[in-house]
Amino acid sequence: MIRGYVPLLLVVAGIWGASYLFIKVAVDEIEPTAMMELRLILAALVLVPVVVVRLGRTRAVAELRATGGGAWILGTANMAIPFTLIAWGEKYIDSGVAAIANASVPIFVAALAIKFRPSERVRGIRLAGVLLGFVGVGVLAGLHPEGGWLAVAGTLAVVVASLSYAVSNLYTQHRFPTTSPLVITASSCMAAAVVLLPFALVQLPAEMPSLKALGSVAALGIAGTAIALLFFYRMLNHYGASRASLVTYLLPPFALVYGVVFLDERVALNAALGLVLILAGVALGSGVLRLARRREPAPAAPRP
């Protein structure tokens, strides 16, 4: 097992950053809902046995059932919807651009907290960070992006996915304040698979996808969802939410490097500027730059 904060942080960021690459490779042959259905099934096949081993069969079944309707809401908002939107978006935009757009999750968390969690309302410099992050999203989408308006739609689809992640983050804090994150993830993963199933059946590929596409989906489900989450929760338990959530800042750089090296993607000026503005907004809006003075928990990292 990996030990130490920095190695764990880099491993999780490396795996999650690669998720955008795997989606980009697979979406050429497998439609978004079918791809994510397979991803969720594979992840559940890994996560559920881990829950059983850690808790014992009787307790595992009881805790998974106890999540109830909350697991269905969370599975839809935190997996089924954003997973599909990101995959659809990557039909029209580069993987690196998708990663940058998805980095806006903490911005939406801070913005939604103004209305739904008054105790966590942002003011002053944190509010300025939220606004700066939204400016970054606008710059990223661009007025005349490469790929035309389909590229704008693809970018906005990933931004909506970020909003869905933000909603699910706030819902999790409200609905599951004491439930094990591993139990929440396993149950919501199964629920999301059921939600996506009818849509996936409609979008099944007409012919068998290549080994490269299937391997990418397997990497998404086993490494990008199950294994990365196990590492993330280890980091969360040992080093706290504030330090664990800093993985958010590393996902776009990793994804950009993967895209340039493996997919020959080019980093456009608006993407680079959008990245700087969004990450600066996240740093200010989430309070990370003030961690030395106030130990405020930062939002959970997005899972592409």
JOGI-V469192 format. One record per pair of residues at least 4 apart in sequence whose ideal C-beta (glycine too) atoms are under 8 Angstrom apart, sorted by sequence separation. I is the first residue (numbers start at 0). GAP is how many residues later the second one is. D is the distance in Angstrom with one decimal. If there is no record, write none. Layout:
I,GAP,D
I,GAP,D
This chain:
2,4,7.0
3,4,6.5
4,4,6.1
5,4,6.3
6,4,6.2
7,4,6.3
8,4,6.1
9,4,5.9
10,4,6.4
11,4,6.1
12,4,5.6
13,4,6.5
14,4,7.2
16,4,7.9
17,4,6.2
18,4,6.3
19,4,6.4
20,4,6.5
21,4,6.2
22,4,5.8
23,4,7.9
25,4,5.1
26,4,7.7
29,4,5.3
30,4,6.7
31,4,6.2
32,4,6.1
33,4,6.7
34,4,6.4
35,4,6.2
36,4,6.5
37,4,6.3
38,4,6.3
39,4,6.2
40,4,6.4
41,4,6.9
42,4,5.9
43,4,5.6
44,4,7.5
45,4,6.7
46,4,6.4
47,4,6.5
48,4,6.2
49,4,6.2
50,4,5.9
51,4,7.2
54,4,4.3
55,4,6.3
56,4,6.3
57,4,6.4
58,4,6.1
59,4,6.2
60,4,6.3
61,4,6.2
62,4,7.4
66,4,3.9
68,4,6.4
69,4,5.9
70,4,5.8
71,4,6.4
72,4,6.1
73,4,5.1
74,4,5.3
75,4,4.8
76,4,6.1
77,4,6.9
78,4,5.4
79,4,6.4
80,4,6.2
81,4,6.1
82,4,6.5
83,4,6.2
84,4,6.1
85,4,6.4
86,4,7.6
88,4,5.8
89,4,7.9
92,4,4.5
93,4,7.1
94,4,6.5
95,4,6.6
96,4,6.4
97,4,6.1
98,4,6.7
103,4,6.3
104,4,6.4
105,4,6.3
106,4,6.4
107,4,6.0
108,4,6.3
109,4,7.6
111,4,5.5
112,4,4.3
113,4,8.0
116,4,7.5
121,4,3.8
122,4,5.5
123,4,7.1
124,4,6.5
125,4,6.9
126,4,6.7
127,4,6.2
128,4,6.4
129,4,6.8
130,4,6.6
131,4,6.6
132,4,6.8
133,4,6.7
134,4,6.4
135,4,6.2
136,4,6.6
140,4,6.6
146,4,3.0
147,4,7.6
148,4,6.3
149,4,6.3
150,4,6.4
151,4,6.2
152,4,6.3
153,4,7.0
154,4,6.5
155,4,6.3
156,4,6.6
157,4,6.7
158,4,6.8
159,4,6.5
160,4,6.6
161,4,6.4
162,4,6.5
163,4,6.4
164,4,6.4
165,4,6.7
166,4,6.1
167,4,6.1
168,4,6.9
169,4,6.6
170,4,5.6
171,4,5.3
172,4,6.4
178,4,5.7
179,4,6.9
180,4,6.1
181,4,6.3
182,4,6.2
183,4,6.0
184,4,5.9
185,4,6.8
186,4,6.4
187,4,6.1
188,4,6.6
189,4,6.8
190,4,6.4
191,4,6.2
192,4,6.5
195,4,5.3
196,4,6.4
197,4,6.9
198,4,6.5
199,4,6.9
204,4,5.6
208,4,4.0
209,4,7.0
210,4,5.7
211,4,6.5
212,4,6.7
213,4,6.3
214,4,6.3
215,4,6.5
216,4,6.4
217,4,5.8
218,4,5.0
219,4,4.4
220,4,5.4
221,4,5.6
222,4,4.9
223,4,5.7
224,4,6.3
225,4,6.7
226,4,6.6
227,4,6.1
228,4,6.2
229,4,6.6
230,4,6.5
231,4,6.1
232,4,6.2
233,4,6.2
234,4,5.5
235,4,7.2
238,4,4.4
239,4,6.5
240,4,5.8
241,4,7.5
245,4,7.5
246,4,6.8
249,4,5.9
250,4,6.0
251,4,6.0
252,4,6.4
253,4,6.3
254,4,6.2
255,4,6.3
256,4,6.0
257,4,5.6
258,4,4.9
259,4,7.3
266,4,5.6
267,4,7.1
268,4,6.2
269,4,5.8
270,4,6.3
271,4,6.8
272,4,6.4
273,4,5.9
274,4,6.1
275,4,6.1
276,4,6.1
277,4,6.3
278,4,6.3
279,4,6.5
280,4,5.4
281,4,5.6
286,4,7.1
289,4,5.3
290,4,6.5
1,5,5.2
2,5,7.9
26,5,6.6
29,5,4.4
51,5,5.4
54,5,4.3
73,5,7.9
74,5,6.1
75,5,6.0
76,5,7.7
89,5,6.2
92,5,5.8
111,5,7.7
121,5,4.9
145,5,6.3
178,5,5.4
208,5,5.4
218,5,6.2
219,5,6.6
220,5,6.8
221,5,6.3
222,5,6.4
235,5,6.2
238,5,5.9
257,5,7.5
259,5,5.6
266,5,5.6
282,5,5.0
283,5,6.1
290,5,7.4
1,6,5.5
53,6,7.7
144,6,4.5
258,6,3.7
259,6,7.4
281,6,7.4
282,6,5.1
289,6,7.4
63,7,7.9
112,7,4.2
113,7,5.1
121,7,7.6
144,7,5.9
146,7,7.4
259,7,6.8
286,7,6.7
26,8,6.6
29,8,7.8
51,8,4.5
54,8,6.4
89,8,5.2
92,8,8.0
112,8,6.1
113,8,6.5
121,8,5.9
175,8,5.3
234,8,7.6
235,8,4.4
1,9,5.9
25,9,5.4
50,9,4.8
88,9,5.7
112,9,6.7
234,9,4.6
255,9,7.9
286,9,4.5
109,10,8.0
141,10,7.3
144,10,7.3
287,10,5.6
110,11,7.9
140,11,5.3
255,11,6.0
286,11,6.8
22,12,7.4
47,12,7.9
50,12,7.7
85,12,6.0
88,12,7.5
109,12,4.9
171,12,6.7
231,12,6.5
234,12,7.9
285,12,4.7
50,13,6.9
285,13,6.0
140,14,4.7
139,15,6.2
140,15,6.3
231,15,7.2
47,16,7.8
85,16,6.6
109,16,6.6
140,18,7.7
109,19,7.4
110,19,5.3
255,19,7.7
109,20,4.9
106,22,7.7
136,22,5.7
106,23,5.6
110,23,8.0
251,23,5.5
106,26,3.5
105,27,7.9
106,27,6.6
251,27,7.2
103,29,5.9
103,30,8.0
106,30,7.7
248,30,5.9
103,32,7.4
103,33,5.5
248,33,7.1
247,34,6.6
248,34,7.5
100,36,6.8
188,36,7.3
39,39,6.5
100,39,5.9
39,40,7.9
99,40,5.7
244,41,7.8
245,42,7.0
35,43,7.7
39,43,7.6
96,43,6.9
35,44,7.3
38,44,6.9
184,44,5.7
241,46,7.4
35,47,4.2
181,47,7.8
35,48,5.5
181,48,7.6
241,49,5.9
247,50,7.7
250,50,7.4
31,51,7.9
32,51,5.6
35,51,6.1
181,51,6.0
247,51,7.7
250,51,7.2
31,52,4.8
34,52,5.7
180,52,5.2
244,52,7.7
245,52,7.3
31,53,7.9
116,53,6.3
241,53,6.5
244,53,4.0
247,53,4.6
250,53,7.3
92,54,6.6
100,54,5.4
107,54,5.8
111,54,5.7
115,54,5.9
241,54,7.1
244,54,6.1
246,54,4.6
247,54,6.7
31,55,3.6
91,55,5.8
103,55,6.2
106,55,7.8
107,55,4.9
110,55,7.8
111,55,6.7
180,55,7.0
241,55,5.7
244,55,5.9
31,56,4.7
97,56,7.8
101,56,5.5
116,56,7.7
240,56,4.3
241,56,5.0
244,56,5.3
97,57,7.8
100,57,3.9
104,57,4.7
107,57,7.6
108,57,4.5
112,57,6.9
239,57,7.8
240,57,6.5
243,57,7.3
91,58,4.4
92,58,5.4
96,58,6.3
100,58,5.2
103,58,4.6
107,58,3.5
111,58,5.8
31,59,7.7
91,59,5.3
101,59,6.6
102,59,7.8
106,59,8.0
107,59,7.9
240,59,7.4
26,60,5.4
97,60,4.9
101,60,5.4
104,60,4.7
105,60,7.8
108,60,5.5
25,61,8.0
91,61,6.6
92,61,4.1
96,61,7.9
100,61,6.7
104,61,5.5
108,61,6.6
91,62,3.4
92,62,5.6
22,63,6.5
26,63,5.4
90,63,6.6
101,63,7.8
22,64,5.2
26,64,5.5
88,64,7.8
89,64,7.0
104,64,7.4
88,65,4.0
92,65,7.4
19,66,7.7
23,66,5.0
87,66,7.3
88,66,6.6
22,67,5.1
88,67,7.9
88,68,3.8
89,68,7.9
87,69,5.4
88,69,4.3
231,69,7.1
19,70,7.0
23,70,7.4
23,71,4.2
85,71,7.4
22,72,6.9
84,72,4.6
85,72,5.4
88,72,7.3
84,73,6.5
20,74,5.2
23,74,7.9
228,74,7.3
19,75,3.9
22,75,7.6
84,75,5.7
85,75,5.0
227,75,7.6
19,76,7.2
84,76,4.0
19,78,5.1
82,78,7.8
224,78,6.9
19,79,4.8
81,79,3.7
84,79,7.2
223,79,7.8
80,80,7.0
81,80,7.5
223,80,7.3
16,82,6.7
19,82,7.9
81,82,4.5
80,83,4.8
81,83,5.4
77,86,7.3
76,87,5.3
77,87,6.4
76,88,8.0
76,90,5.4
77,90,3.6
76,91,4.1
77,91,8.0
73,94,5.7
76,94,6.6
77,94,7.6
73,97,6.4
72,98,6.6
73,98,6.3
69,101,7.9
73,101,7.4
72,102,7.6
73,102,7.8
69,105,4.5
69,106,6.4
66,109,7.3
78,109,6.3
82,109,7.6
73,110,6.7
77,110,6.2
78,110,6.5
66,112,6.7
74,112,7.6
79,112,4.3
83,112,7.1
65,113,7.6
70,113,7.3
74,113,3.8
78,113,3.8
73,114,4.2
74,114,6.7
77,114,7.7
74,115,7.3
75,115,7.3
79,115,4.6
83,115,7.9
62,116,7.4
66,116,6.7
70,116,3.9
71,116,7.9
74,116,3.3
75,116,6.5
79,116,5.0
62,117,7.0
66,117,6.5
70,117,4.8
73,117,7.5
74,117,3.5
74,118,7.9
63,119,6.2
70,119,7.5
71,119,4.6
74,119,7.9
75,119,5.4
62,120,4.8
66,120,4.2
70,120,4.7
74,120,6.2
66,121,7.4
63,122,6.6
145,122,6.2
59,123,7.8
63,123,4.9
71,123,7.3
144,123,7.7
144,125,6.7
53,128,7.1
54,128,7.8
141,128,4.4
171,128,7.7
139,130,6.3
168,130,5.5
50,131,5.9
138,131,5.6
139,131,6.3
168,131,5.2
49,132,6.8
50,132,6.0
140,133,8.0
165,133,7.3
138,134,5.3
139,134,3.0
46,135,7.1
50,135,5.0
138,135,4.4
139,135,7.6
49,136,7.6
135,137,7.8
136,137,7.0
164,137,5.0
46,138,6.2
47,138,5.2
135,138,4.9
138,138,6.0
139,138,7.0
164,138,7.6
46,139,4.2
105,139,7.8
135,139,7.5
135,140,7.4
161,140,6.6
135,141,3.0
136,141,6.6
43,142,6.7
46,142,6.0
47,142,7.2
105,142,6.2
134,142,5.7
135,142,3.7
104,143,6.9
135,143,7.9
132,144,7.0
135,144,7.5
43,145,4.7
102,145,6.3
131,145,5.9
132,145,5.3
135,145,5.7
42,146,5.2
43,146,5.1
102,146,7.6
134,146,7.5
132,147,7.8
133,147,7.3
102,148,6.3
131,148,5.9
132,148,2.7
39,149,5.5
43,149,6.1
101,149,7.2
102,149,5.2
131,149,3.9
132,149,6.0
39,150,7.9
130,150,7.5
128,151,7.3
129,151,6.5
39,152,5.2
40,152,5.5
98,152,5.5
99,152,4.8
128,152,4.8
131,152,6.6
132,152,5.8
39,153,4.0
98,153,4.5
128,153,7.2
131,153,7.6
128,154,6.8
129,154,8.0
98,155,7.7
99,155,7.9
128,155,2.6
129,155,4.3
36,156,6.2
39,156,6.7
95,156,7.1
98,156,3.3
99,156,7.7
127,156,6.3
128,156,3.3
97,157,7.4
98,157,6.8
128,157,7.5
125,158,6.1
126,158,7.7
36,159,4.7
95,159,5.2
124,159,5.7
125,159,5.4
35,160,6.0
36,160,6.2
94,160,5.7
95,160,4.0
125,160,7.7
125,161,5.9
36,162,7.9
37,162,7.8
95,162,7.8
32,163,5.5
36,163,3.5
94,163,6.9
95,163,4.1
121,163,6.3
35,164,7.5
94,164,4.5
95,164,7.4
93,165,5.6
32,166,4.1
33,166,4.5
32,167,4.6
94,168,6.5
32,169,7.5
33,169,4.6
93,169,7.4
95,169,5.7
32,170,4.9
33,170,5.5
94,170,6.7
31,171,7.3
33,171,6.7
93,171,4.4
95,171,6.4
96,171,8.0
99,171,6.0
106,171,7.1
30,172,3.7
93,172,7.9
102,172,7.5
30,173,8.0
100,173,8.0
30,174,7.1
96,174,5.3
99,174,5.7
103,174,5.6
106,174,5.6
29,175,5.7
41,175,7.6
45,175,7.7
95,175,6.6
99,175,4.7
102,175,5.3
106,175,6.0
109,175,4.3
28,176,6.4
41,176,6.3
45,176,5.9
49,176,7.9
102,176,6.4
105,176,4.6
109,176,6.3
93,177,7.8
103,177,8.0
108,177,7.4
38,178,5.8
41,178,7.9
42,178,4.7
46,178,8.0
99,178,6.3
103,178,7.5
106,178,5.5
29,179,5.4
37,179,5.0
41,179,2.9
42,179,7.1
46,179,5.2
102,179,6.5
105,179,6.3
28,180,4.3
40,180,7.1
41,180,5.5
45,180,3.7
49,180,6.9
105,180,4.4
28,181,6.2
38,181,4.6
39,181,7.0
45,181,7.2
34,182,5.6
38,182,4.1
42,182,3.8
46,182,7.4
25,183,7.5
29,183,5.7
37,183,6.6
41,183,7.6
42,183,4.6
28,184,4.2
41,184,7.4
27,185,7.1
34,185,7.6
38,185,7.6
39,185,7.5
38,186,6.3
24,187,6.3
25,187,4.6
29,187,6.6
24,188,6.5
25,188,7.9
109,189,7.6
25,190,4.1
108,190,4.1
24,191,4.4
25,191,5.2
105,192,6.7
22,193,7.5
105,193,4.4
21,194,4.0
25,194,7.4
104,194,6.4
20,195,8.0
21,195,7.3
104,196,7.7
21,197,5.0
22,197,6.8
104,197,4.4
21,198,4.9
102,199,7.3
101,200,5.2
17,201,7.4
18,201,5.9
21,202,6.5
101,202,5.8
17,205,7.8
18,205,4.1
98,205,7.0
17,206,6.9
97,206,7.5
14,208,5.5
15,208,6.5
14,209,5.9
14,212,6.9
15,212,5.5
14,213,4.2
11,216,5.5
14,216,7.6
85,218,5.8
11,219,5.1
10,220,5.8
11,220,5.1
81,220,7.9
7,223,5.9
11,223,6.6
78,224,8.0
77,225,7.8
7,226,6.6
8,226,6.7
7,227,4.4
1,229,6.7
4,230,6.9
7,231,7.8
15,231,7.0
1,232,7.9
0,233,7.5
4,233,7.6
16,233,6.9
4,234,5.0
8,234,7.9
12,234,5.0
16,234,4.9
20,234,6.9
8,235,7.9
11,235,5.2
15,235,5.5
16,235,7.7
19,235,4.5
23,235,7.5
16,236,7.5
17,236,7.1
8,237,6.8
12,237,3.6
16,237,2.7
17,237,7.6
20,237,4.4
4,238,6.5
8,238,5.9
12,238,6.0
15,238,7.7
16,238,4.5
19,238,7.3
20,238,6.5
24,238,7.8
19,239,7.3
23,239,6.3
9,240,7.5
13,240,5.8
16,240,7.9
17,240,5.7
8,241,7.1
12,241,5.5
16,241,6.3
20,241,6.1
20,242,6.8
22,281,7.1
18,284,7.8
19,284,5.6
15,285,7.3
18,285,4.1
15,286,8.0
15,287,6.6
15,288,6.1
11,289,7.9
